[in-house]
């Protein structure tokens, strides 16, 4: 489901970030996108249209933060 996918993405950000613990947990958009597409394909319930729309929205936010995705973006 989308909720469990987003939960997994938050955990991934916290694991992969170089920010200090308790920080924004930023990761590069490319990394976020790669993981999201992989997990969405495994999930199988989220359409390609939904996935593309979500990643487009996240990229617009990341572009304002030097290409970094913050947990609060999603």
N, C-alpha and C positions, 0 to 999 in steps of 0.2 A: 504494500500500500504506500501511498505518497507520504503518509505520516511517518512510517517506519524508515522510509528512504531518507527523509529529511533528518530524522534522528541519527541515522548512520552517517550522514554527511557532516552533522555537527561534531560527532565523535571523531571523524576523520580529520576535520579542521583542527580540533584540539590536539590530536596526535601528531599531525604533520607540521603544524605551525612552528615558526621560530620565535614567536612572541613569548614573553614570560608567562608563566601560569597565571590565569585570571585576566589575561590581556584580551585583545580583540580576536585572537586565534585566526589571523589572516593566513590565507594560502593563495598562491597564484591561480588566476582564472583557468589557465590551461590544466592545471592539476585537478581543480574542482570539476571542470567540464569532463575530463577523462574519467574520473571516478563516478560522477553522476551518470554518465552515459552507460558505463559498465554495470552499475547497480540497477539502473532502470531496465536494462536489457534482461538481467537476471530476474527481476521482479515480474516483468511481463504484463503487468496490469496498466502501466502508464503508456499512453499513446505517444508516437513519435512527434505528433503535433504539440501535445502538452509539454513534452521534453524540450523541444526546440523553443517554444514560447518562454518556458521557465529560464532556460540558459540565456536567451536573448535579454531577458529582464535582468538577470544576474550580471551579465557582461556590461550592461549600461551602468550599473552601480559600481562594478569593479573598475571600469574605465575612469571613474572619478576618484579612485583610490590607488592610482599607479598600477592598475591591473590586478589588484589584490581583492579577494573575496573575504568579507567579514561575516561571522556567524549572524550578526544582526541583519544582514542582507536577505535572509530567507527564513 
